Amino acid sequence: MKFFSNIRLLLLAMWLGAAVFFSFATAPGAFSVLRSLEIQNTQQIAGSLVSFNLKMVNFSGLGIGLILLLTTFANPKGANKILIWFERFLLALTAAACAVGQFVIGFWLAFIRTEIGRPIDELAADDPTRLRFDTLHEYSVWVLVTAMIAALLAFLLISTKDFTAPSKSDPLDFQKDFKI
């Protein structure tokens, strides 16, 4: 059972590492590098690159979250039911956040980009469409942060599980404590 748990931890750690790398390296790096090149429509190009990578993070988070959620039903007898349900909740939250980020927020962001029909940079900062886009982008960030926190908590929960078999001794058997 420990090997099975290690595989689950590996999957969760790989997704969490990808999400952290995306958040702190890929997304800011794409905008920074493309701005330094001083080419036209850098924000649009960087946004397209980041959107593609975010799609990969969201789809993998959804898939891994659902797979790990299903594997929680293969628990040994005597496992703490409360911790198992908490783990299920965290994995479901990770998968749901990735799904919302991709299929709800991502859809609306793409719709707004299509609706604008030109680079988002060309809109004024106080333009209602730009404000709607910025708000949705902020929601996207918070949804991904929620998925990452849930995944981290699930990782910690899985990694601290005790895999020793429950004791079969009778708790009311005092013969071993009191030698007669």
C-alpha positions as CSV (number, residue, x, y, z in Angstrom):
1,M,0.0,0.0,0.0
2,K,3.0,2.3,0.6
3,F,4.1,1.9,-3.0
4,F,0.6,2.9,-4.2
5,S,0.6,5.9,-2.0
6,N,4.1,6.9,-3.3
7,I,2.7,6.8,-6.9
8,R,-0.2,9.0,-5.9
9,L,2.2,11.4,-4.2
10,L,4.4,11.5,-7.3
11,L,1.4,12.4,-9.5
12,L,0.3,15.1,-7.2
13,A,3.8,16.5,-6.8
14,M,4.3,16.6,-10.5
15,W,1.1,18.6,-11.1
16,L,1.8,20.9,-8.1
17,G,5.3,21.5,-9.4
18,A,4.0,22.3,-12.9
19,A,1.4,24.7,-11.5
20,V,4.0,26.5,-9.3
21,F,6.5,26.7,-12.2
22,F,3.7,28.0,-14.5
23,S,2.7,30.6,-11.9
24,F,6.1,31.9,-10.9
25,A,8.2,31.3,-14.0
26,T,6.3,30.7,-17.3
27,A,3.6,33.3,-17.1
28,P,5.7,36.2,-15.8
29,G,8.7,35.1,-17.9
30,A,6.7,35.1,-21.1
31,F,5.5,38.7,-20.6
32,S,8.9,39.9,-19.4
33,V,10.9,38.3,-22.3
34,L,8.5,39.4,-25.0
35,R,8.4,43.0,-23.6
36,S,12.2,43.1,-23.8
37,L,12.1,42.3,-27.4
38,E,10.0,45.4,-28.1
39,I,7.9,43.8,-30.8
40,Q,4.4,44.7,-31.6
41,N,1.5,43.1,-29.7
42,T,3.7,41.6,-27.1
43,Q,0.9,41.3,-24.6
44,Q,-1.3,39.4,-27.0
45,I,1.5,37.0,-28.0
46,A,2.5,36.4,-24.3
47,G,-1.1,36.0,-23.4
48,S,-1.6,33.3,-26.1
49,L,1.5,31.5,-24.9
50,V,0.4,31.7,-21.3
51,S,-3.1,30.6,-22.2
52,F,-1.8,27.5,-24.0
53,N,0.4,26.5,-21.0
54,L,-2.5,27.2,-18.5
55,K,-4.7,24.9,-20.6
56,M,-2.1,22.1,-20.1
57,V,-1.9,22.8,-16.3
58,N,-5.7,22.8,-16.0
59,F,-6.3,19.7,-18.0
60,S,-3.6,17.8,-16.2
61,G,-4.9,19.0,-12.8
62,L,-8.4,17.9,-13.7
63,G,-7.2,14.5,-14.9
64,I,-4.8,13.8,-12.0
65,G,-7.3,15.1,-9.5
66,L,-10.0,12.8,-10.8
67,I,-7.7,9.8,-10.9
68,L,-6.4,10.4,-7.4
69,L,-10.0,10.9,-6.2
70,L,-11.0,7.5,-7.6
71,T,-8.0,5.9,-5.9
72,T,-9.2,7.0,-2.5
73,F,-11.8,4.3,-2.6
74,A,-9.0,1.7,-2.4
75,N,-8.2,2.3,1.2
76,P,-7.1,-0.3,3.7
77,K,-9.5,-1.4,6.5
78,G,-9.1,0.6,9.6
79,A,-8.1,3.8,7.8
80,N,-9.4,7.0,9.4
81,K,-12.7,7.8,7.6
82,I,-12.6,11.5,8.4
83,L,-9.1,11.9,6.9
84,I,-10.1,9.9,3.8
85,W,-13.2,12.2,3.2
86,F,-11.0,15.3,3.8
87,E,-8.6,13.9,1.2
88,R,-11.4,13.3,-1.2
89,F,-12.7,16.8,-0.7
90,L,-9.3,18.3,-1.4
91,L,-8.8,16.3,-4.5
92,A,-12.3,17.1,-5.7
93,L,-11.6,20.8,-5.0
94,T,-8.3,20.6,-7.0
95,A,-10.1,19.0,-10.0
96,A,-13.1,21.3,-9.8
97,A,-10.9,24.4,-9.6
98,C,-9.0,23.3,-12.7
99,A,-12.3,22.6,-14.5
100,V,-13.7,26.0,-13.6
101,G,-10.5,27.7,-14.6
102,Q,-10.5,26.0,-18.0
103,F,-14.1,25.5,-19.0
104,V,-15.7,28.6,-17.4
105,I,-13.2,31.3,-16.9
106,G,-11.0,30.3,-19.9
107,F,-14.1,30.2,-22.1
108,W,-15.1,33.7,-21.1
109,L,-11.6,35.1,-21.5
110,A,-11.5,33.6,-25.0
111,F,-14.9,35.0,-25.8
112,I,-13.9,38.5,-24.7
113,R,-10.7,38.3,-26.8
114,T,-12.8,37.3,-29.8
115,E,-15.4,40.0,-29.0
116,I,-12.7,42.6,-29.0
117,G,-11.2,41.5,-32.3
118,R,-7.9,43.2,-31.7
119,P,-5.1,43.1,-29.1
120,I,-6.3,43.7,-25.6
121,D,-3.5,46.3,-25.2
122,E,-5.3,48.6,-27.6
123,L,-8.2,49.1,-25.2
124,A,-8.1,51.9,-22.7
125,A,-7.5,50.9,-19.1
126,D,-11.0,52.1,-18.1
127,D,-12.8,50.4,-21.0
128,P,-15.6,48.2,-19.7
129,T,-14.5,45.2,-21.8
130,R,-10.9,45.6,-20.6
131,L,-12.1,45.8,-17.0
132,R,-14.2,42.6,-17.5
133,F,-11.2,40.9,-19.0
134,D,-9.0,42.0,-16.0
135,T,-11.6,40.8,-13.5
136,L,-11.8,37.4,-15.2
137,H,-8.0,37.1,-15.3
138,E,-7.9,37.8,-11.5
139,Y,-10.6,35.1,-10.9
140,S,-8.4,32.7,-13.0
141,V,-5.4,33.4,-10.8
142,W,-7.5,32.9,-7.6
143,V,-9.0,29.6,-8.9
144,L,-5.5,28.3,-9.8
145,V,-4.2,29.3,-6.3
146,T,-7.2,27.5,-4.7
147,A,-6.3,24.3,-6.7
148,M,-2.6,24.6,-5.7
149,I,-3.4,25.0,-2.0
150,A,-5.9,22.1,-2.1
151,A,-3.3,20.0,-3.9
152,L,-0.6,20.9,-1.3
153,L,-2.9,20.0,1.6
154,A,-3.8,16.7,-0.1
155,F,-0.1,16.0,-0.7
156,L,0.6,16.6,3.0
157,L,-2.3,14.5,4.1
158,I,-1.3,11.6,1.9
159,S,2.3,11.8,2.9
160,T,1.5,11.6,6.6
161,K,-0.7,8.5,6.4
162,D,0.2,5.7,8.7
163,F,0.3,2.4,6.9
164,T,0.8,0.1,9.9
165,A,-1.9,-2.5,10.3
166,P,-4.3,-1.8,13.1
167,S,-3.7,-3.8,16.3
168,K,-6.0,-6.8,16.6
169,S,-5.6,-6.9,20.4
170,D,-8.5,-6.6,22.7
171,P,-8.4,-3.2,24.5
172,L,-10.0,-4.8,27.6
173,D,-7.4,-7.6,27.8
174,F,-5.3,-6.6,30.8
175,Q,-3.3,-9.9,31.1
176,K,-0.3,-8.4,29.2
177,D,-0.3,-5.4,31.5
178,F,-0.8,-7.3,34.7
179,K,1.2,-10.5,34.8
180,I,-0.6,-13.0,37.1
